[in-house]
Amino acid sequence: MSEYVLEMKDITKVFPGVVALDKVSLKVRPGTVHALMGENGAGKSTLMKCLFGIYRPDGGEIRLEGRPVVIRS
């Protein structure tokens, strides 16, 4: 079993004329609570939409409990 329940590694998302996420990584250990904070336009919502399957990342990898996944809404 993996040390992390969620790993988002080098997530990249590009929209026409805008790089919304540029190799963003996030790791979450079991039993922990995290807050995602940042300025407007920092990519918080875009990162979560990649996690929820609303957007498909253009690059990077999402792992749940150590296993690579492709999340579809």
C-alpha positions, 0 to 999 in steps of 0.5 A: 500500500502506498504512503499516500491516498492521493498523488497528483504529479506534474499535472499540466492543463493548457487552455487556448492562450493560457497555461492554467497548470504547469507541472503542479504536484500534490500529495495527501497522506491518510487521515490528514486534512488539507486546504487548497489556497491561492490568489484568484487565477492560481489554478485551484479550481482547475486542479480540482476539476482535473481530480474530479474528472471534469477536465482531463489533464494535458500532462502528469499523473493522478494516483489513488492509493498508489495506483495510476487512474484516469478519472472520468466524470 
